[in-house]
Amino acid sequence: MDLTKIHIIPEMDELDEYIELANKYGLHFEYNDFYMPWILDNEDRKTEIIDTYLKKAGELPSDNSLHGAFLDVTIFSMDEKIRTISEFRIRQSMDIASRIGAKSVIIHTNYVPTFLDDDYENSWVDKNYKFLTKLLKDYPDINIYMENMFDITPDMLARLAERLKDYSNFGVCLDYAHLNVFGSKDISPKEWVNKLAPYIKHVHINDNDKLKDRHWALGKGSIDYGEFLDYYNKNFPEATVLIEVKGIDKIRESLNYLIEKSN
């Protein structure tokens, strides 16, 4: 794997150390400081965090991404008031990305996967399509990547991605750890890859025991990342990849694991 495709999650308290690591390998950042509601509602704190990063603007890596708001965000809700605040949260994420200079924002599917109802599924696709087409036009210089969350199958995300395929700033964020926890055991990772590969532009990876979303360092759980690398190299080698673990030691451990697996 080309390490210059990799993103890591920086921490403000040790920012110089993260910048040093990013510069060493040509990595990028994925900001995880802005998705909590109490941060989004505190303009002073938001500005403080943004300013902390921007003061290091000359040293920061380029082409960074941002983890968007996702807690309770249901932009497909049938309740207009819930839909309105959800759309507001996503727009907050886009505005923060503009302020901090992030090139991509990751949002989430967030639907109830066990609600097996055709009307619900069709409504999810239609309402997301309606909102995202406007958002993609309003922010043409920022990529929007939708990530599988509790999805049991890749089908609904693939349906939406197919409808949005003509928007160059839209893509799928394949969370490989999520599909190994929440995905149906009857659907293999290969089937997920085959279904979503035409749309995948960003990937999240970390390890787990396939029981809970542990966010362990790569190599510490049950996910076959040798198999993942084969899928990556054959199907979406241009996609950027977030090592979605926190703590610089876990990031270094995961980087070393990837380097070893790639050789």
C-alpha positions in Angstrom: 0.0 0.0 0.0 1.2 3.5 -0.9 1.6 5.1 2.6 0.9 8.6 1.1 -2.7 7.5 0.8 -3.0 7.0 4.5 -4.7 9.4 7.0 -4.3 9.4 10.8 -6.2 11.0 13.6 -4.2 13.8 15.2 -4.5 14.9 18.8 -4.0 18.6 19.7 -2.1 17.9 22.9 0.6 16.2 21.0 0.2 17.9 17.6 4.0 18.4 17.0 4.5 14.6 17.4 1.7 13.8 14.9 3.0 16.3 12.4 6.4 14.7 12.7 5.0 11.3 12.0 2.9 12.5 9.1 5.9 14.2 7.5 8.0 11.1 8.0 5.7 8.9 5.9 3.8 11.5 3.8 0.6 10.9 5.7 -2.5 13.1 6.0 -4.9 13.9 8.9 -8.5 13.1 9.5 -9.8 15.6 12.1 -11.9 13.9 14.8 -12.4 17.0 17.0 -15.7 18.2 15.7 -18.4 15.6 15.7 -19.7 15.8 19.2 -22.8 18.0 19.7 -21.4 20.0 22.6 -18.4 21.0 20.4 -20.7 21.9 17.5 -22.8 24.1 19.8 -19.8 25.9 21.4 -18.5 28.4 18.9 -15.6 29.6 21.1 -14.4 26.0 21.6 -14.7 25.2 17.9 -12.7 28.3 17.0 -10.1 27.5 19.6 -9.6 24.0 18.1 -9.5 25.3 14.5 -7.1 28.1 15.4 -4.8 25.5 17.2 -4.5 23.7 13.9 -4.3 26.7 11.7 -1.4 28.1 13.7 0.5 25.1 12.4 -0.8 25.6 8.9 2.7 25.7 7.4 3.6 22.4 8.9 0.3 20.4 8.6 -0.1 17.8 5.9 -2.3 18.6 2.9 -5.5 17.0 1.6 -6.8 16.3 5.0 -10.3 14.9 5.8 -12.8 15.5 8.6 -15.1 13.2 10.5 -18.5 14.7 10.2 -21.3 14.9 12.7 -23.1 11.5 13.1 -24.6 11.0 16.5 -28.4 10.8 16.1 -28.1 12.4 12.6 -30.9 11.2 10.4 -31.1 13.4 7.4 -33.6 10.9 6.0 -36.1 11.2 8.9 -39.8 11.4 8.2 -40.0 13.9 11.1 -39.3 17.3 9.6 -37.9 18.7 12.8 -35.4 15.9 13.2 -34.5 16.2 9.5 -33.9 19.9 9.9 -31.5 19.6 12.8 -29.7 16.7 11.1 -29.2 18.7 8.0 -28.0 21.6 10.1 -25.4 19.3 11.8 -24.1 18.1 8.4 -23.8 21.7 7.2 -21.9 22.6 10.3 -19.4 19.9 9.5 -19.0 21.2 5.9 -18.5 24.7 7.2 -15.8 23.6 9.7 -14.1 21.7 6.9 -14.1 24.9 4.9 -12.6 26.9 7.8 -9.9 24.3 8.6 -9.1 23.6 4.9 -10.2 19.9 4.9 -10.8 18.5 1.5 -13.2 15.7 2.5 -16.0 15.1 5.0 -17.2 11.7 6.1 -20.9 11.2 6.9 -22.8 8.1 7.9 -25.7 5.9 6.6 -27.2 5.7 10.1 -30.4 3.9 9.2 -31.9 1.0 11.2 -30.8 -2.1 9.3 -33.3 -4.4 10.9 -36.3 -2.3 9.8 -36.9 -4.5 6.8 -39.5 -2.3 5.0 -39.4 -1.3 1.3 -40.9 2.1 1.9 -38.4 2.8 4.6 -35.5 1.8 2.4 -36.8 3.7 -0.6 -37.3 6.8 1.6 -33.8 6.6 2.9 -32.4 6.6 -0.6 -34.7 9.3 -1.9 -34.2 11.7 1.0 -30.5 11.3 1.1 -30.3 11.8 -2.6 -32.4 15.0 -2.4 -30.3 16.5 0.4 -26.9 15.4 -0.9 -27.4 16.7 -4.4 -27.9 20.2 -3.0 -25.0 19.8 -0.6 -22.6 18.6 -3.3 -23.5 21.6 -5.4 -23.2 24.0 -2.4 -19.7 22.7 -1.6 -18.2 21.7 -4.9 -14.6 21.9 -3.6 -15.2 19.4 -0.7 -15.6 15.7 -1.2 -18.5 14.0 0.7 -17.9 10.3 1.5 -20.8 8.3 3.0 -19.7 5.5 5.4 -21.4 2.2 6.2 -22.4 2.3 9.8 -24.7 -0.4 11.1 -25.4 -1.7 7.6 -26.1 -5.4 7.3 -25.7 -5.4 3.6 -24.0 -3.0 1.1 -27.2 -2.7 -1.0 -28.7 0.6 0.2 -25.4 2.4 0.1 -24.8 1.0 -3.4 -28.2 2.2 -4.5 -27.5 5.7 -3.3 -24.0 5.8 -4.7 -25.2 4.7 -8.1 -27.7 7.6 -8.2 -24.9 10.1 -7.2 -22.2 8.7 -9.4 -22.1 11.7 -11.7 -21.1 14.0 -8.8 -17.3 13.9 -8.8 -17.1 15.0 -5.1 -19.3 12.1 -3.8 -18.0 8.7 -2.9 -18.3 5.8 -0.5 -16.2 5.5 2.6 -15.9 1.7 3.2 -15.5 1.1 6.9 -13.9 -2.4 6.7 -14.1 -2.9 10.5 -17.9 -2.0 10.5 -18.7 -4.6 7.9 -16.9 -7.2 9.8 -18.9 -6.4 13.0 -22.4 -5.3 11.8 -22.5 -6.9 8.4 -24.4 -10.1 7.8 -22.4 -13.2 8.3 -24.0 -14.5 5.1 -22.3 -11.8 3.0 -18.5 -12.0 2.7 -16.2 -9.0 2.6 -15.5 -9.9 -1.0 -19.2 -9.4 -1.8 -19.2 -6.0 -0.1 -16.2 -5.0 -2.1 -17.7 -6.2 -5.4 -20.9 -4.3 -4.8 -19.3 -1.0 -3.6 -15.9 -0.9 -5.5 -17.0 1.4 -8.3 -17.9 4.1 -5.7 -15.2 3.6 -3.0 -13.0 6.7 -2.6 -12.1 6.5 1.1 -11.6 3.6 3.6 -11.6 3.2 7.4 -9.6 0.4 8.9 -8.9 -0.8 12.4 -9.2 -4.2 14.1 -11.8 -6.0 16.3 -13.0 -9.4 17.4 -16.0 -9.3 15.0 -18.2 -8.9 18.0 -17.9 -5.2 18.9 -16.4 -2.1 17.2 -13.2 -2.1 19.2 -10.9 0.2 17.2 -7.9 -1.9 18.1 -4.6 -1.5 16.4 -4.2 -3.5 13.1 -3.1 -7.0 13.8 -4.7 -7.1 17.3 -8.0 -8.7 16.3 -9.6 -11.1 14.0 -9.9 -9.2 10.7 -7.8 -10.6 7.8 -6.0 -7.5 6.6 -3.9 -9.5 4.2 -7.1 -10.2 2.4 -8.1 -6.6 2.7 -4.9 -5.5 1.0 -5.6 -7.8 -1.9 -9.1 -6.3 -2.3 -7.7 -2.8 -2.0 -4.9 -3.2 -4.5 -7.2 -4.9 -7.1 -10.4 -2.9 -6.7 -9.8 0.7 -5.3 -6.0 1.4 -5.1 -6.5 5.1 -5.5 -8.8 5.4 -2.4 -7.4 7.2 0.7 -7.3 5.1 3.9 -7.8 6.2 7.5 -6.1 4.1 10.1 -9.0 4.8 12.5 -7.3 4.3 15.9 -6.5 6.9 18.5 -3.1 7.3 20.2 0.2 7.7 18.4 1.5 4.3 19.7 -1.4 2.5 18.2 -1.0 4.4 15.0 2.7 3.5 14.8 1.9 -0.1 15.5 -0.7 -0.2 12.8 1.6 1.5 10.3 4.3 -1.0 11.0 1.7 -3.8 10.5 0.7 -2.4 7.2 4.2 -2.0 6.0 5.0 -5.6 6.9 1.8 -6.9 5.3 2.5 -4.9 2.1 6.0 -6.4 1.6 
